[in-house]
Amino acid sequence: MAVFGNGTRGYPRSRGRTWQRTGPDRATLGIIGAICAVAGFFVLGIVLGPVAMFCGWRSMGGKWASAGSVPALVALVLGAIDTLLALVALVGMTAWSNGIL
C-alpha cells in the first residue's frame, strides 16, 4: 500500500544540500579568474596570476574533469603562464643587476 506522506523519497536531491548559497557562483569565479589572468599580462603578473589560478581552480570545483567550464580552464592556464612569466622576469632582473640595488 502506498503512503502519501511528505517524505523526501520522491525528491532524493533535496537532502544534503545544507550549504549557504551566498557568495559568487562557479561561473562568476571563472570569469573573474579569466579577467585577472588577462590583466596580469600587463600589470602585477606575480599577484594576478596566482589569483587567476585560484579562481579558476575553485570555479572548476577542485577537479580536472569539470566539463563545460571554459572560462575556468582559461583562467587556470593563463594564470599559470602569467605566473611563470613573472617569475622568469624577476629572476632575469636579479641576474642582470648582480644583486646591487
Buried (B, 14 or more C-beta within 10 A) or exposed (E): EEEEEEEEEEEEEEEEEEEEEEEEEBEEBBBBBBBBBBBBBEEEBBBBBBBBBBBBBBBBEEEEEBEEBEBBBBBBBBBBBBBEBBEEEEEEEEEEEEEEE
